[in-house]
Structures are given as structure tokens and as C-alpha cells.
Amino acid sequence: MKALKRLLPFFLLVFIVSPVEREASANVTTIVPNPVGVSDTPGTWFTGAIPDNVDHNQPPIVFVQGLHGNARDWWENTVYYGDNDMYQHAYLNGFRTAFVQLEDATGGDAADVWHNGKMLAEMLEEIYHFFGEKVNIVAHSKGGVDTQAALVQYEAWPYVNDVITLSSPHYGSPLADLAYSWYAGWLADLIKRTDDGTYSMQTGEMEKFRFLIDRNESVFKNDYFTASGTGWGPIFSALWFGGLYLGGDNDGLVPVWSTKLPYSTHFFSGGDDIDHDNIRTGSSSFKQINSVLRNDSINVIPTLSPQPSNEQYVPEQLLRGNKIPSNTAVTELIPVESGNNQITFQVMTSGEDVNVVLTSPKGKQYTKRSKQHNDYIDKNYFNNAYTQTFTINNPEAGEWQMVMNSNHEDAYFIVTNFQGSNALNMKWSQIEKKAKDKKQKGSSKIKLETKVKKTKPRLKNGAGVGSGSLNIIESETNNVTYEIIGTKENGEKFYRTVVKSYFQTGTVE
């Protein structure tokens, strides 16, 4: 018995560091050496420290960050959850690691998927030769799309084994559509942050991407593993309001349906405790990532099929936006129908000094001092926009008045989310069918008007894309705003605005 007791610590040590159970050893208080030669220069890459218990049987992991991201995002601050412990978990589990800096690393404008993809492809070749073997990739958000551009379009697939994407918008995000919508244009131009990276995340732009990538046989050269969550982050945070806008299953920024590829294995479906911010942390997803990398026995069978995004329900919302002249009050009237149990009014501006007063139909006023008010700085698709929100429970029906003024020129974008009445209750396929009916035949309960913004991206120096692909990439994307006036069963009018972008593949030769 005494001999067994003396051996017990040894058995425990073996258990902790054994390859199949290493994830249990990661301790968020453990001090891990910093990566070597960290640089914020786009196009540079660097390695993590070599673990004492390095496992040379496992390929190195290359971490790829998301939109407006930096390689430091894998071990420094998250938005809501303190320092990221992903690098720490990888180190303690014996993995060699490498980190890349894409165009976004400067903190300025983010690059599109093609520019970042070309840059990443060049770095992956260098990393492959450095380690002398293929690597695995773990990518967050847009980094997963940048990765696929690198592997397929820029033919970096020979340098990579498996690709793990965490909440990547493979089919785009409706929030990016919103950033380029008719009403958001005033604010977007002012804050100058509807950059190429955001532009490329529109659902219409990602239609182009899928049109080019999924027809390329190189898409099957690597195995893809995808992950998603359904959490919306802290209450009243940017993710919380993003989740409210998107509706359905989403992580506050990307719908679950957009995170999946038809030829991938969806290895991790996180619940309401996994959102777009914390899915990239080691404590949230490394255990599942480790399992995939150490048990690469899942055979991926290509079963290409269209994504049924037009069968999603459209958001119950109303959009408005315009300029705010200097020292001039601007008023918006927002009609609210009966039957809602909660309304949220989001007002985005470029400056924090825009004064907003919300008045109910009966004259009650809400200001920054009201308990119903919250504010935050958006760090995603409306990067650096100042957002004020008013959350009203059991709102009275009628016209709500919003007055905005500032001592300098500004612009506003208002998103009003309705919860409870489900007055519209329509799928995208129904909206699109209605829009094609020029005479608005059929039910008189829904009248619809469309406003179309036609835009074209411009690739810097063509981003090394062949002329055929370049013609498709630089073709028009239509960002369509649908203005809807409906009539409820009791005869009451209601108003909604929905937005979606489109790439018309039928026009491409």
C-alpha cells in the first residue's frame, strides 16, 4: 500500500500530460512564454514558444485571426472575457504554434478576403518550409474565409492538413449587409469604416466567393471542421443587439447556418454560453479542437448543396438614417404597433456627444439618464460607431419620437427591433417573391417598396486573381432595402424595413 501511495503522484503526472488527455492540464493561471519575435506588420509571421512537452507527432497549429483582428488576439484581450487563453492551452498541450499578421493588424482598414488570402498563402508556404511539414489551421470568424481563399484560390493547400473554423461567416453575415444598406450610408461614410473587409462579408459578396471557391476541385484537398455558438454575449452588449437583429440561431454576429460548409464536419455546436467573442478562447473550445486534431479519423464526404438562407425568417425591424446638421435638431417618428412585449431602439452615430431624447406617444421622455438607456462603442461591422440603446418593455402603440442634435455635423442610423407582435412573420423567399410581383398582386396586407444600392469592389492590383475570376469578383453587388407596410388582422398598420445583398450569378458568363 505504501508503495502504491509513493507511485500515485507519478501516475497522476502521466495522466495529466498523456497526449489524449492533455487538455485537462491547461490552467489559466500558468505562465506561458510569449511568442517569439512578435510584429504587427502585415505579411509577417512568428512562432509560439516551444513547449517543454512538445509533441512532434502533432503538426504545428497556425492561428488566423478575424475581421479587424491581430495575431495578439489569441493570447491578449478578448472583447468581453479578459485575456484569451487559446495559445496557453495549445502550449500546455504540447503543440508547436505559429501566428500570422494580415492586413487588419495595423488597426486601420481591414482587407478583403482576396487580399488577405494571397498574403496568407505566401506565409503558409514559408511556415511549411520552416517546420518542414504540413500544418493545421485554427481560424476565427473572417479568418476562416481568408484561409479558404489562401488554400483554394491561391493554391496553398499543399502546405496544410486540416482547417478548423470558429464561427466563420462562410456565407456572409446579414450585419455586413446592414452596414452597406440604404439608411446606413450616411453614417458609414462618416466613420469611414465600411472597409474592404466588411464589404466582403456581405451575403451577396460571399455568394461570389462560394461561386468561385466551391467549383474549384482544390476545395477537397483539405478537411474542414466548423464550429458555431448561439450565445449573444453580455446583456445589452454589441453582440446582444447583433443577436437580436439576426434572430434565429446565431452567436451575436454570424448566423449558425452561415458557419457550416456542405463538405465540412461541424464538430462543435456551442450553446448559449458560446458567442462570437469567446468561441476563440481556449477555455471554450480547445478541448473540442484538441479532440479533432488528435483523432483525425473523420472522413469528409462532399455533398454540395445550396444554403437555404432564403428560408430564414426576416427580422422584425425598422431602419432609418440621415445626416445631423450642426446645432440642428433632427426628428424621426417611429410607428409601433400593439402586441409587442419589448422594443429596442438603437441609435448609431460617429460621436459620443450626440444628444438623443426618446418620447413615447403619451409624452414620457427617455434620455441618457434613464435606466432603459445603455451605450457602447461598436467593434464589429460598424467599427468605432457610438451606439445608444433604449430598451422599452411593454411599449405603448403609436408614434414614438426620437430627437437627435449635436454641436457638430454627424449622421445617425436607427435600428428598431420589435419583439412580440410578429406582425410581419415572413421568410426571405416570400419577401423576394413579393418584390418580383411588380403589380403587388395577391394579399393586400403587405405592400413593399425596394431601394437598391449597386456597388463594386476594387481589388488592389487585382490581388493576383486571374481575369475570369476578377470579372466575377468586381461585378456588381446589389444591396437591397425593402420598405414594408403591412396590415394586421385587426386593421392596424405596421411598418418594417429589411435588408439583404445579392450577387446575380445568372448574369455571369
C-alpha positions as CSV (number, residue, x, y, z in Angstrom):
1,M,0.0,0.0,0.0
2,K,2.8,2.4,0.9
3,A,4.5,1.6,-2.4
4,L,1.2,2.4,-4.2
5,K,1.0,5.7,-2.4
6,R,4.5,6.6,-3.4
7,L,3.7,5.8,-7.1
8,L,0.4,7.7,-7.1
9,P,1.9,11.1,-7.9
10,F,3.8,9.6,-10.8
11,F,0.6,8.0,-12.2
12,L,-1.2,11.4,-11.8
13,L,1.6,13.2,-13.7
14,V,1.5,10.7,-16.5
15,F,-2.3,11.1,-16.7
16,I,-2.1,14.8,-16.9
17,V,0.5,15.0,-19.7
18,S,-0.7,12.0,-21.7
19,P,-1.5,13.0,-25.3
20,V,-5.2,12.0,-25.3
21,E,-5.9,13.9,-22.1
22,R,-3.6,16.9,-22.2
23,E,-6.4,19.4,-22.4
24,A,-7.1,18.8,-18.7
25,S,-3.7,20.2,-17.8
26,A,-4.3,23.7,-19.1
27,N,-4.5,26.1,-16.2
28,V,-5.4,29.7,-16.8
29,T,-3.0,30.8,-14.1
30,T,0.0,29.1,-15.6
31,I,2.6,31.5,-17.0
32,V,3.5,30.6,-20.6
33,P,6.4,32.1,-22.6
34,N,5.3,34.7,-25.1
35,P,5.5,34.0,-28.8
36,V,8.9,34.8,-30.3
37,G,9.6,37.9,-32.5
38,V,6.1,39.4,-32.3
39,S,5.5,42.0,-35.0
40,D,2.4,43.9,-36.0
41,T,3.5,44.3,-39.6
42,P,1.1,42.8,-42.2
43,G,2.6,39.9,-44.0
44,T,4.8,38.8,-41.1
45,W,4.5,35.7,-39.0
46,F,6.1,34.3,-35.9
47,T,6.1,31.2,-33.8
48,G,5.0,30.5,-30.3
49,A,7.5,29.2,-27.7
50,I,8.4,25.5,-28.0
51,P,6.7,23.6,-25.2
52,D,8.8,21.5,-22.7
53,N,6.4,18.6,-23.5
54,V,6.4,19.3,-27.3
55,D,4.6,16.6,-29.2
56,H,6.3,16.2,-32.6
57,N,3.7,13.7,-33.7
58,Q,1.3,16.5,-33.9
59,P,1.5,19.1,-36.8
60,P,2.0,22.7,-35.8
61,I,-1.1,24.9,-35.4
62,V,-1.3,28.2,-37.4
63,F,-3.7,30.6,-35.8
64,V,-5.6,33.0,-38.1
65,Q,-7.5,36.0,-36.6
66,G,-10.8,37.6,-37.7
67,L,-12.0,40.9,-39.1
68,H,-10.2,43.9,-37.7
69,G,-8.0,41.4,-35.8
70,N,-4.4,41.0,-34.8
71,A,-2.4,37.8,-34.0
72,R,-2.2,39.0,-30.4
73,D,-6.0,38.3,-30.2
74,W,-5.0,34.6,-29.5
75,W,-3.3,35.5,-26.2
76,E,-4.2,39.1,-25.3
77,N,-7.6,40.8,-24.7
78,T,-10.9,39.5,-25.9
79,V,-13.8,42.0,-26.1
80,Y,-15.7,40.7,-23.0
81,Y,-13.8,37.9,-21.4
82,G,-10.3,39.2,-20.5
83,D,-7.2,37.6,-22.0
84,N,-7.6,34.8,-24.4
85,D,-6.0,31.6,-23.2
86,M,-6.1,29.7,-26.6
87,Y,-2.3,30.0,-27.1
88,Q,-1.8,28.9,-23.5
89,H,-3.9,25.8,-24.0
90,A,-2.1,24.9,-27.2
91,Y,1.3,25.3,-25.5
92,L,0.4,23.3,-22.4
93,N,-0.9,20.5,-24.6
94,G,2.5,20.2,-26.4
95,F,1.6,21.9,-29.7
96,R,4.0,24.0,-31.7
97,T,2.3,27.2,-32.9
98,A,2.6,30.0,-35.4
99,F,0.7,33.2,-35.8
100,V,0.2,35.4,-38.9
101,Q,-0.4,39.1,-39.3
102,L,-2.9,40.0,-42.1
103,E,-3.7,43.5,-43.4
104,D,-6.1,44.1,-40.5
105,A,-3.2,44.0,-37.9
106,T,-2.4,47.7,-38.3
107,G,-5.7,48.7,-36.6
108,G,-6.8,50.6,-39.7
109,D,-9.0,49.4,-42.6
110,A,-9.4,45.6,-43.0
111,A,-8.6,43.9,-46.3
112,D,-11.0,41.8,-48.4
113,V,-10.7,38.0,-48.4
114,W,-8.7,38.0,-51.7
115,H,-6.0,40.4,-50.5
116,N,-5.7,38.6,-47.1
117,G,-5.9,35.2,-48.8
118,K,-3.0,36.0,-51.1
119,M,-0.9,37.3,-48.2
120,L,-1.8,34.3,-46.0
121,A,-0.9,31.8,-48.9
122,E,2.6,33.3,-49.1
123,M,3.1,33.0,-45.3
124,L,1.8,29.4,-45.2
125,E,4.4,28.3,-47.7
126,E,7.1,29.9,-45.6
127,I,5.7,28.3,-42.4
128,Y,5.6,24.9,-44.1
129,H,9.3,25.1,-45.0
130,F,10.2,26.4,-41.6
131,F,8.7,23.4,-39.8
132,G,9.4,21.0,-42.6
133,E,5.9,19.6,-42.5
134,K,2.2,20.4,-43.2
135,V,0.4,22.5,-40.6
136,N,-3.2,22.6,-39.2
137,I,-5.1,25.8,-39.1
138,V,-7.4,27.2,-36.5
139,A,-9.2,30.3,-37.7
140,H,-11.7,32.7,-36.1
141,S,-14.5,34.5,-37.9
142,K,-13.4,36.1,-41.2
143,G,-10.1,34.4,-40.8
144,G,-11.7,31.1,-41.8
145,V,-12.8,32.7,-45.1
146,D,-9.4,34.3,-45.6
147,T,-7.9,30.8,-45.1
148,Q,-10.1,29.2,-47.7
149,A,-9.1,31.9,-50.2
150,A,-5.5,31.1,-49.5
151,L,-5.9,27.4,-49.8
152,V,-8.1,27.2,-52.9
153,Q,-7.8,30.4,-54.9
154,Y,-4.1,30.9,-54.2
155,E,-3.2,27.2,-54.1
156,A,-1.7,26.9,-50.6
157,W,-3.5,23.7,-49.9
158,P,-0.3,21.5,-50.2
159,Y,1.0,23.2,-47.0
160,V,-2.0,22.3,-44.8
161,N,-3.7,19.3,-43.4
162,D,-6.9,20.3,-41.5
163,V,-8.7,23.5,-41.3
164,I,-10.8,24.4,-38.2
165,T,-13.0,27.4,-38.4
166,L,-14.7,29.0,-35.4
167,S,-17.8,31.0,-36.2
168,S,-16.7,31.8,-39.7
169,P,-19.2,33.5,-41.9
170,H,-18.8,31.2,-44.9
171,Y,-22.0,32.6,-46.4
172,G,-21.6,36.1,-45.1
173,S,-23.4,38.0,-42.3
174,P,-26.6,40.0,-42.6
175,L,-24.9,42.5,-40.3
176,A,-22.5,43.3,-43.1
177,D,-25.5,43.8,-45.4
178,L,-26.8,46.2,-42.8
179,A,-23.6,48.2,-42.8
180,Y,-24.0,48.9,-46.5
181,S,-27.7,49.4,-46.5
182,W,-29.6,52.4,-47.9
183,Y,-30.1,54.1,-44.5
184,A,-26.6,53.3,-43.0
185,G,-24.8,55.0,-45.8
186,W,-24.7,58.4,-44.1
187,L,-23.1,57.1,-41.0
188,A,-20.8,54.6,-42.9
189,D,-19.3,57.3,-45.0
190,L,-18.7,59.5,-41.9
191,I,-17.0,56.9,-39.8
192,K,-15.1,55.6,-42.8
193,R,-15.1,52.1,-41.5
194,T,-17.1,50.3,-44.1
195,D,-13.8,49.0,-45.4
196,D,-12.9,46.2,-47.9
197,G,-13.0,43.6,-45.1
198,T,-16.5,44.5,-44.0
199,Y,-17.7,44.8,-47.7
200,S,-16.5,41.3,-48.5
201,M,-18.6,39.9,-45.6
202,Q,-21.9,40.8,-47.2
203,T,-24.0,37.8,-48.1
204,G,-24.0,38.9,-51.8
205,E,-20.2,39.2,-51.8
206,M,-20.0,35.7,-50.2
207,E,-22.2,34.4,-52.9
208,K,-19.4,35.4,-55.3
209,F,-16.9,33.7,-53.1
210,R,-18.8,30.5,-52.9
211,F,-19.5,30.6,-56.7
212,L,-15.7,30.7,-57.3
213,I,-14.4,28.6,-54.5
214,D,-16.9,25.7,-54.3
215,R,-16.4,24.9,-58.1
216,N,-12.7,24.5,-57.6
217,E,-11.6,20.9,-57.1
218,S,-8.9,22.1,-54.7
219,V,-11.7,22.7,-52.2
220,F,-11.5,19.0,-51.4
221,K,-7.7,18.9,-50.9
222,N,-8.1,19.7,-47.2
223,D,-10.5,18.6,-44.5
224,Y,-12.7,21.3,-43.0
225,F,-14.1,21.3,-39.5
226,T,-16.6,24.0,-38.5
227,A,-17.9,25.3,-35.2
228,S,-20.7,27.7,-34.0
229,G,-22.4,29.1,-30.9
230,T,-25.8,30.5,-30.0
231,G,-24.8,32.9,-27.2
232,W,-25.2,36.7,-27.6
233,G,-22.6,37.8,-25.1
234,P,-23.3,40.0,-22.1
235,I,-26.8,41.6,-22.0
236,F,-27.0,45.0,-23.8
237,S,-23.6,44.4,-25.4
238,A,-23.0,44.8,-29.1
239,L,-23.2,41.1,-29.6
240,W,-26.5,41.0,-27.7
241,F,-28.0,43.6,-30.0
242,G,-26.5,41.8,-33.0
243,G,-28.1,38.6,-31.9
244,L,-31.4,40.4,-31.5
245,Y,-31.1,41.8,-35.1
246,L,-30.2,38.5,-36.7
247,G,-32.8,36.4,-35.0
248,G,-32.8,32.6,-35.0
249,D,-29.7,30.7,-34.0
250,N,-26.6,33.0,-34.1
251,D,-23.7,33.9,-32.0
252,G,-24.3,37.7,-31.9
253,L,-22.5,38.3,-35.2
254,V,-22.9,35.2,-37.5
255,P,-25.9,33.0,-38.1
256,V,-25.3,29.3,-37.4
257,W,-26.4,28.5,-41.0
258,S,-23.5,30.6,-42.3
259,T,-20.8,28.8,-40.2
260,K,-21.3,25.5,-42.0
261,L,-19.9,24.2,-45.2
262,P,-21.6,21.3,-47.0
263,Y,-18.3,19.4,-47.4
264,S,-17.2,20.0,-43.8
265,T,-17.7,18.3,-40.4
266,H,-19.5,20.5,-38.0
267,F,-17.6,19.3,-34.9
268,F,-18.8,21.8,-32.3
269,S,-22.2,23.3,-31.8
270,G,-21.9,25.5,-28.7
271,G,-24.9,26.6,-26.7
272,D,-26.0,29.9,-25.3
273,D,-22.7,30.2,-23.3
274,I,-20.7,30.3,-26.6
275,D,-20.7,33.6,-28.5
276,H,-18.7,35.1,-31.3
277,D,-16.1,36.5,-28.8
278,N,-15.5,33.6,-26.5
279,I,-15.6,30.8,-29.1
280,R,-12.0,31.7,-29.9
281,T,-10.8,31.2,-26.3
282,G,-9.1,28.1,-25.2
283,S,-11.3,27.6,-22.2
284,S,-14.4,27.5,-24.5
285,S,-13.3,25.4,-27.5
286,F,-9.8,24.0,-27.2
287,K,-11.0,20.7,-25.7
288,Q,-13.0,20.1,-28.9
289,I,-10.2,21.4,-31.2
290,N,-7.7,19.0,-29.5
291,S,-10.1,16.1,-30.0
292,V,-10.3,16.8,-33.7
293,L,-6.6,17.3,-34.2
294,R,-5.6,14.1,-32.3
295,N,-8.3,11.9,-33.7
296,D,-8.3,12.9,-37.4
297,S,-10.4,9.9,-38.4
298,I,-13.5,11.6,-39.6
299,N,-14.0,11.1,-43.3
300,V,-15.5,14.1,-45.0
301,I,-17.8,13.2,-47.8
302,P,-18.5,16.1,-50.3
303,T,-22.2,16.6,-50.6
304,L,-22.5,20.0,-52.2
305,S,-25.9,21.6,-51.8
306,P,-27.2,25.2,-51.8
307,Q,-27.5,27.0,-48.5
308,P,-31.3,27.6,-47.7
309,S,-30.8,31.1,-46.4
310,N,-33.9,32.4,-48.2
311,E,-36.0,30.2,-46.0
312,Q,-34.9,32.1,-42.9
313,Y,-37.4,34.5,-41.3
314,V,-36.7,38.1,-41.9
315,P,-36.0,40.4,-38.9
316,E,-38.9,42.3,-37.3
317,Q,-37.3,45.7,-37.5
318,L,-37.5,49.3,-38.8
319,L,-34.5,51.2,-40.2
320,R,-33.9,54.9,-40.5
321,G,-30.9,57.1,-41.1
322,N,-29.7,60.5,-42.3
323,K,-27.4,63.5,-41.6
324,I,-27.4,65.5,-38.4
325,P,-26.6,69.2,-39.3
326,S,-24.5,71.1,-36.8
327,N,-26.7,72.6,-34.0
328,T,-29.9,71.5,-35.6
329,A,-32.3,69.0,-34.1
330,V,-33.4,66.1,-36.3
331,T,-36.6,64.2,-35.6
332,E,-37.6,60.7,-36.5
333,L,-41.1,59.3,-36.0
334,I,-41.1,55.6,-35.3
335,P,-44.5,53.8,-35.5
336,V,-45.0,51.0,-33.1
337,E,-48.0,48.6,-33.4
338,S,-49.7,46.9,-30.5
339,G,-48.8,43.5,-29.2
340,N,-45.1,43.9,-28.7
341,N,-43.6,42.9,-25.3
342,Q,-40.4,44.7,-25.9
343,I,-38.9,47.3,-28.3
344,T,-35.2,48.2,-28.6
345,F,-34.2,51.5,-30.3
346,Q,-30.5,51.5,-31.4
347,V,-29.1,54.8,-32.5
348,M,-25.6,54.8,-34.0
349,T,-23.6,58.0,-34.5
350,S,-19.9,58.8,-35.1
351,G,-19.6,60.9,-32.0
352,E,-20.4,60.3,-28.3
353,D,-21.8,63.8,-27.8
354,V,-24.9,63.4,-29.9
355,N,-27.8,64.0,-27.6
356,V,-30.8,61.7,-28.0
357,V,-34.2,62.1,-26.5
358,L,-36.9,59.4,-27.0
359,T,-40.5,60.3,-26.3
360,S,-43.4,57.9,-26.1
361,P,-46.8,58.5,-27.7
362,K,-48.1,59.6,-24.3
363,G,-45.2,62.0,-23.8
364,K,-42.9,60.1,-21.4
365,Q,-39.3,61.0,-22.2
366,Y,-36.2,58.8,-22.1
367,T,-32.6,60.2,-22.0
368,K,-29.1,59.0,-21.2
369,R,-30.0,59.2,-17.5
370,S,-32.9,56.7,-17.9
371,K,-32.5,53.2,-16.7
372,Q,-33.7,52.0,-20.1
373,H,-30.6,53.5,-21.7
374,N,-27.3,51.8,-22.5
375,D,-24.4,52.7,-24.7
376,Y,-21.3,51.1,-26.2
377,I,-18.7,51.5,-28.9
378,D,-19.2,49.1,-31.7
379,K,-16.1,47.0,-32.6
380,N,-17.5,44.9,-35.4
381,Y,-19.2,45.9,-38.7
382,F,-19.8,49.5,-37.6
383,N,-16.3,49.7,-36.1
384,N,-15.9,52.7,-33.7
385,A,-19.5,53.9,-34.1
386,Y,-21.1,55.1,-30.8
387,T,-24.3,53.3,-30.1
388,Q,-27.0,54.3,-27.7
389,T,-29.9,52.0,-27.0
390,F,-33.3,52.3,-25.3
391,T,-35.0,49.1,-24.2
392,I,-38.7,49.6,-23.6
393,N,-40.8,46.8,-22.1
394,N,-44.5,46.6,-23.0
395,P,-44.3,49.6,-25.2
396,E,-47.5,51.6,-25.9
397,A,-48.7,51.6,-29.5
398,G,-48.4,54.8,-31.6
399,E,-45.7,57.1,-32.9
400,W,-42.6,57.3,-30.8
401,Q,-40.5,60.4,-31.4
402,M,-36.7,60.4,-31.4
403,V,-34.9,63.8,-31.4
404,M,-31.2,64.0,-32.1
405,N,-28.8,67.0,-32.0
406,S,-25.1,67.8,-31.9
407,N,-22.9,70.8,-31.9
408,H,-21.1,69.4,-35.0
409,E,-22.1,67.6,-38.1
410,D,-22.8,64.0,-37.7
411,A,-25.1,61.2,-39.0
412,Y,-27.3,58.6,-37.5
413,F,-28.6,55.1,-38.2
414,I,-31.5,53.8,-36.2
415,V,-32.4,50.1,-35.9
416,T,-35.7,49.5,-34.1
417,N,-36.2,45.8,-33.1
418,F,-39.8,44.6,-32.4
419,Q,-40.4,41.6,-30.2
420,G,-43.8,40.0,-29.5
421,S,-46.2,41.1,-32.2
422,N,-44.6,39.1,-35.0
423,A,-46.6,41.3,-37.3
424,L,-44.6,40.5,-40.4
425,N,-43.8,36.8,-39.9
426,M,-42.4,36.2,-43.4
427,K,-39.5,34.3,-44.8
428,W,-37.0,35.8,-47.2
429,S,-38.4,33.6,-50.0
430,Q,-41.8,35.2,-49.5
431,I,-40.3,38.8,-49.4
432,E,-38.3,38.1,-52.6
433,K,-41.3,36.7,-54.4
434,K,-43.4,39.7,-53.4
435,A,-40.7,42.1,-54.6
436,K,-40.8,40.4,-58.1
437,D,-44.5,41.0,-58.3
438,K,-44.4,44.5,-59.8
439,K,-48.2,44.9,-59.6
440,Q,-48.2,43.8,-55.9
441,K,-50.9,41.2,-56.7
442,G,-52.2,38.8,-54.1
443,S,-52.6,39.7,-50.4
444,S,-53.3,43.4,-49.9
445,K,-52.0,43.1,-46.3
446,I,-48.4,43.6,-47.4
447,K,-47.1,46.4,-49.6
448,L,-43.5,46.6,-50.5
449,E,-41.0,49.1,-51.9
450,T,-37.4,48.4,-52.8
451,K,-34.4,50.7,-52.7
452,V,-31.2,49.3,-54.4
453,K,-27.6,50.3,-53.9
454,K,-25.3,49.0,-56.6
455,T,-21.6,48.7,-55.5
456,K,-18.4,47.3,-56.9
457,P,-15.3,46.3,-55.0
458,R,-11.9,47.2,-56.5
459,L,-9.1,44.7,-55.9
460,K,-5.7,46.3,-55.3
461,N,-3.5,45.3,-58.2
462,G,-6.0,42.5,-58.9
463,A,-4.8,40.6,-55.9
464,G,-3.2,38.1,-58.2
465,V,-6.6,36.9,-59.4
466,G,-7.0,35.6,-63.0
467,S,-9.1,37.7,-65.4
468,G,-12.0,35.3,-65.3
469,S,-12.3,35.4,-61.6
470,L,-11.5,39.1,-61.4
471,N,-14.5,39.8,-63.6
472,I,-16.8,38.0,-61.2
473,I,-15.2,39.5,-58.1
474,E,-15.5,43.0,-59.4
475,S,-19.1,42.6,-60.7
476,E,-21.9,44.5,-59.0
477,T,-23.4,43.5,-55.7
478,N,-27.0,44.7,-55.1
479,N,-27.7,45.8,-51.6
480,V,-31.5,45.9,-51.4
481,T,-33.5,47.7,-48.8
482,Y,-37.2,46.5,-48.6
483,E,-39.7,49.0,-47.1
484,I,-42.8,47.2,-45.9
485,I,-46.2,48.5,-45.0
486,G,-48.5,45.8,-43.6
487,T,-51.9,45.5,-42.1
488,K,-52.7,43.3,-39.1
489,E,-55.8,41.2,-38.8
490,N,-57.4,43.9,-36.7
491,G,-56.8,46.5,-39.4
492,E,-53.8,48.2,-37.6
493,K,-50.9,49.3,-39.8
494,F,-47.3,48.2,-39.1
495,Y,-44.0,49.2,-40.7
496,R,-40.8,47.2,-41.3
497,T,-37.5,47.5,-43.1
498,V,-35.3,44.6,-44.1
499,V,-32.0,44.4,-45.9
500,K,-30.2,41.8,-48.0
501,S,-27.4,41.8,-50.6
502,Y,-27.3,39.8,-53.8
503,F,-24.9,38.7,-56.4
504,Q,-26.7,37.7,-59.6
505,T,-24.9,34.6,-60.8
506,G,-27.2,34.4,-63.7
507,T,-25.5,37.5,-65.3
508,V,-22.0,35.9,-65.2
509,E,-20.8,34.1,-68.2
